[in-house]
Amino acid sequence: MAESLGLHGRRARSLRWRLLRWVSLATLLIWALAALLTYTQARREVQELMDGQMAKTARLLLAQVHDSTRHLDNLPENMASLRGTKTRRSELVLEFRIVRTDGATLVRTEHAPDTPLTTALGYSNIEHHGKPWRSLVLETADGALRVQVAHSFHSRDREALEIATKTVTPLALLLPLMIGLIYLSVRRGLKPLDDLAADVAARSPENLTTLTPTAAPLEAQPVVKALNRLLSRVSTTLDNERRFTADAAHELRTPLAALKVQAQVAMATKDPEQSRHALTQVLAGADRATRLVEQLLRLARLDPLVQLPDPQPIDLGELAATAVADARTAAAEKQQVLTLQPAEHPVLVSGDRDLLGAALRNLVDNAVRYTPIGGHISVNVALEHGEAMFSVTDNGPGVPAEELPRLVERFYRGRDNTAEGSGLGLAIVRRIAELHRARLEVANIETGGFSTHLRWCGTAAVAAAH
């Protein structure tokens, strides 16, 4: 079928039939132009040929004139009665007459013009019986006789049309064959696209291998590259979703099991203190599960994003102050010293205030959670070499060097980590940083402690107001 239903219910036109239609129309147009040019050229050639024949005939007629003109009386009848050849349909039929200077007609064919021969010698266009004719007038050397040979333009045009028709008719007969060959050529030429479509149709969630670019024609290479990029993104997305689902199920199983155990203890015990302790553990477990679900939902919202929908200028120092203020209560409970070193001038970055605020709070909360009691945590905002920077440093135990690259992995919490958490905090921060064209850096401090940095490239920082 030339057409099929496409997206949104519209008819999708076939490229093959579109090419065939336009190439066929172009072929017909070229044939029509060729026919017109052939007719024009044939008409010009017929004009020249017949003008030459008229000149020859006129000279021969004048050559027949002698001192006596009696033999001219029956000249037209004698010419018509000649035998030896059959009259041809395309035979040149000329009308003529010979007259004296006093106007007396010596000989005249039946359809020859009867206008007075007072016009100038040579070729001219005249009107005879309301139709255009071509006329040639010659005169003897002594000026005693004149001859006029005439031919109808209608006959000339008919001859030109016949010549042109005979020339272009074979081409017209070959047009169906030509269009058929064009169709076969188009179909064969588009076969690589059909193969490409079949290859794409064979892909499934279980088979998202990239297409082979060399198998597609040069014109389809950009489409193949775009499809390969799409397949890679889809494959990565599906892998992330599978891993995310498996990890989420695994991480949720533990707090839910603990909730169930504590609830069963509260129901089974008759000791009020033990029951109260179990219920307290149930509430704490519910808080942990709620925090985990919130982080999972945040990751689920962040993963599909390619870029921020509506980035706005944000004061990084203001967000940092808010994150520090939110963490002061938790830091005070652990007798920690939490300080903020703001930049000398406001540091502006482009982004989403809520997402970036969540990332800064995560980094500060992580430092509070993993720094020992009585530790020191420093939060710093600066503009270094045109790059906006937010950093959190602490004097805690740090992280084993071999575990540093894995800290930003989802659900990774380290082998010796006993603090509460889901292992999603840094993964969320890294994803938010990617959306803000920033990078997350984690490192151990040589003198002891741990540091995390968010750095924006020079183009990501909006300005540093002075």
N, C-alpha and C positions, 0 to 999 in steps of 0.2 A: 504494500500500500504506500502511496506517496505521502500520506499524512497519518499521524497517530496522535492520540491525546497526550499532551505534555502536562507539565505542572500547571496548577491553577485552572485546569479544564480547558486550556487553549489547545488549538491544533498545532502540533509540531510538524513543520514542513521538512520534507526529506531533502537533504543536501544533494543526493544523487539526482533526483528529479529537478531540483532547482538548477543544477549545472546543465542537465540535459536540455531544459527549457531555454535557458539563456544562450547556450551554445547553438541550439537549433535556430533560435530567433536570429542570432548573429549570422548564421550560415544563410538563412533565407534573405536577410537584409543584404548580405554581400552578393547573393545571386541576383536580387532585384537591381542592385546598383550596376552589376555586370551587364544585365539585360539592357538597362537604360543607356549605359555607355556604349554597348555594342550597337544599339539602334542609332544612337547619335553618330557614331563613327561610320556605320553603314550608310546613313543618310548623306553624310558628307562625301563619302566615296562615290555613291550613286550620282550625286550632283556633278561631281567632276567627270565621272565616266560618261554620263549622258550629255554633258556640255561638249565633251570631245566628240561624241558620236554625232551631235547636231552640227558641229563644225565640218566634219568629214562629209556628212550628207549634203550640206549646203554647197561645199566646193564641187562635189560630184554633179550636183544638179546644174550648177553654172557651167561646168565643163561640157554638158550636153547641148548647150546653146550654140548654134552656128548662125550663119547668115540667114538661114531659113529655120523657122521655128515650127514648121508643120508637124515634124515628128514628135513634138511635145504634146499634141492634142490628147492622145490616149495614154500618156505616160503612167498615171496612177493605175489604170486598168491593166496595162502591160506588166507593171511591177507585181500586181496582185495575182496575175495568172502564171507567173513563173513556177516551174515544177522542179523537183529535185530534193527539196527538204520540206518537212512538215512544219506547220506553224506551231511555235512553242508558246506556252502560256506566259513565260517571262520574256518573250521576244520584245525588243524595243520598237514601239510604234510611234513614229513621228509624223506630224502633219506639216505640209509645206505648201507654198505657192510661189510662182514666178510672175513678176509683173514688169511692164515697161515703165519708163519714166513718166509717160502720159497717163498712167494709172490703169491701163488695160491689162487684164489678167491673162497670162498665156496658159498657165496650168495651175490647178488647185485641187488638193485632196478634199474629201467630203467634209471633214471636221476642222479644216484649217481656219484660223482666225480671219475675219473679213474686215478688220479695221484698216484704214488707209496707212500705207507704208511711208509715213512722213517722219517717223522717229529716227533717231540717230542710229548709225551702224553699230553692230556689236550685240552683246547680250543685254537683255532687259526683262523685267517681270511685267506682264500685262494681265488684263482681266478679260476673259472670254466666257460669255454666257454666265456671268456672275461667279466664275471660279478663277483662281490664279493659274497662270500658265508661264512657262519659261520660253522666251523668244530669242532667236538669233537672226539678224539681218545682215546679208552680205551684198556687195555690188560689184559688177564687172568693172574692168579697168577704164572703159570708156564711159561708164556711168549710164549705159543704155538700159541695163536690166538689173533688177534686184530680186533676191530670193529670200524668203522668210521660212525658217524651220522652227516649229513650236512643239512643245511637249507639256502635258498637264502635270502640275505639281502633285495631284492626287495619285497619278501613276507612279511618279517618283517615290512618294512616301510609301506606296504599297510595295514597291520593289525593295526599299530599305527595310520595311517591316518583315518582309519575307526572308531577306538575308539574315536579319537579326534573329528571327524565329528559328531558322535552321541552325544558327550557331548556338543558341542558349537552350534549345529543346533537349539535346542530349544531356546537358547539365541538369535540367529539370527532372529528366527520367532517372538520373543517378542520385537525386536528392534523398529519396527514401533509403537507398543503400548507404549514403553518407551519414544520415541520421542514425541508422542502425549501428554503423561502425562507431559513431560518436558515443552512443549508449554503451556499447561493449567496452570502449576505451574508458569512459567515465566509471563504469562498474568495476573494471579491473584496476583502474587507478585508485579507487576508494576502498579496495579490498583491505589494505593495511588498516584503515580506520575500522572496518568491520571486525578484523582480527583483534584490534585494540579494544573495541567495545566488548567482544566476547571475553577477552582477558580480564577486563574490569568486572564484568558480570560474574566471573568465576570467583571473585574475591568474597570472603565472608569473615565474620569475626574470628574464626579459627585460622583463616589464611589471609593475612594482610601484608604479604611480601610485596616489595616494590615491583613495578613494571620494568621491563627491559627497554631502555630508551632507544637502543639501536634497531629494535624491531619496528619502530614507528617511523613514518616519513618525516622529513626535516620540518615541514610545516606544523606537524603535531608534537614536535619535541617540547615546546613550552607547556602544552597541555599535559604531556606525560610527566614532566618535571613537577608541575603543580599537583597532579594526582599523587605522585610519589611523596611529595611533602605532606599532602593530606592523609595518605595512608600511614605515614610515619607518625603523624600527630594522633590519628585515631588509634593506632597500635599502642602508642605510649599512654594515651588516655585510658584505653581498656585495661592495660597492664596496671596502671595506677589504681583504677577502680577495683580490679580484682584483689590487688594487694591491700588496698584501703579497706575493702570489705572483710578480707580475712583478718587483718590486723585489728580492725574495730571489733569484730566478733570475739577475737581472742582477748582483747583488753577489757571488753564489757563483761566477759564471763566471770572474771575474778571478783570485781566489786559486787556483782549481782549475787554470786555465790556467798560472799561474805555477808551481804545483807540478809540473805535467807537464813544463814547460820545464826546470826545475831537475833533475828526475829524469832527463830525457833527456841533460842535460849531464853528470850524474854517471856515467851509463852509457857515454857516448861518449868521455869524456876518459881519458887514461892518466896524467895528472899527478895525483899523490896530493893535493897542496895544492888544486888546482882541484876535484877530486872532493869533498874534505872541505868546501870552501866551498859547493859546490852542495848537499851533503847538509844543511849547516847552514841554508841557505836553505829547503830542503824542510821541515825541522823548524819553522822560523819561520813558513813559510806554513801548515803544518798547525796551529800554535797560533792563527794569525789566523783560519783557517777554523773551528777549534773554537770560538773566542770568538764569531765571527759566528753560528754555529749555536746556541750557547747563548742568545745574545740573541734570535735569531729564535724559539726555543722559548719563552723567557720572555714575549715579546710575544704569542705564540699562546695562552699560558695566561692572560694578563691581559685580552686583548680580550673574551672572552665574559662576564667577570665584571661583574655589575651592582653588587654590594656585597661587602664582605669577609665570609667565612662565619662567622668567630668572632673578632671584634676583642677585644684585650686591652689593658690599660694598659701603656704602654711608656715607659721613661725615655729621652727624646731625647738627653740628654747622654751617657748610657752608650753608645748606638749611635754617636754622633758620635766618641767616644773610640776605639771599635773600628775605625771606618772610617779614622781618622787613623793608628792603629797599623798597619793593613794597608798603608797607602800610604807609610810612612816609608822602606822600602827603595828603592822606585822614586824617591822624592824625593831620597834621599841620592845615588843614582847620578847625578842631574842637579845635585847640589850646591845643592839648593833648601832654603829654610828653611820648614818646615811647622809651624805653631803652632795650638793649640786654645785658645779662650777659652770656658771653660764658664760656664754661668749661675750666679748666686749661690745659687739653690735648684734642686732637681730640677724639670725641666719634663716633665710627663707628657702623652702623647697616646694616643688609642685607635687601635689598628691591628694589623697583622700584622708581627711582629718581623723575619721573614726578608725580606719584600718591602721594608719600610722600610729595613732594613739595606742591601739591594742598591741602593736609590735613593741613599742617602748615599754609599756607596762609589763609585757612578758619578760623582757630582758631584765628589768629591775626586780620583778617578782622572782625570777630564777636566781638572781644574785642573793636575795634575801633568804630564799629557801635553802640554798646549798652552802651559804657561808656560815661557819660555826657561831655559836653564841659569843657575843662580845666582839665580833669581827667589825671590819671597817669596809664600807662600800662607797665608792666615789662615782658620781654620774657627771659626765662632761659633755658640753656642746661647743663646737668650734668650727672655724672655717680655715682649712689648711690647703694652701696652694690651689685655691679656687674650688675645693671640694668640701661640701658640708659633711660634718661628722658628728655622730652621737656614740658615746662609749660608756661602758659600765665596767669598772674594775673592782676587785675585792681581794682580800688577803686570806682567802680560804685555801683549801688543800690543792686546788687545781684538778686537772684531769690527766690520767695516764696518756702519754704522747701517742700511743697506738690507737687510742679511742677518739682523739680529736677529729679525724675526718668523718667519723660516724655520728657525731653529736647532732648534726642537722638531719639525720635520717628519722623518718617517722617511727614513733614508738620505741626508739632506742634510748635507754636510760643508764647504760653502763653496768659493769658487773658488780662493782662495789657500792653502788648508789642505794642508800637506804631512805632517802627523803621521799616524801609523797610527790607523785607526779605521773603524768601519762606518757611522757616522752614526745609530746607533740608541740611543745612551746617553741623550740628553735626551728622546727619545720615550718610552723606558721609564720614565724618572723622572716625566714628565708623567702617564703613565697610572697609575703607582703613587700619585701625588699626588691624582689624581681619586678613586681608590678610598678615600683617607684624608681626603676632604673638605678637601684642601689645594690650594694653587695654586703653580705654578712660575713664578718671575720671573727673567728674564735681562736684564742691562743692562751698558753700558759705564760705567766710572768716569771722571768728568771729569778727574781728575788723572792718569789712565792706568791701565789694567788692566781687568779683567772681573769681574763678580760674578753669582752665582746664589743665589736665595733660595727656600726652601720656607716658606710661611706657612700656618698653620692658622687657620680662623675661630674665634671665641671659643667656639662650642659644640663644636668638635672637640677642643680642649684639655681633657683630663680634669681636671687640677688643677695647681696650683703648690704643692708642699709646702714649708712654712716650718719 
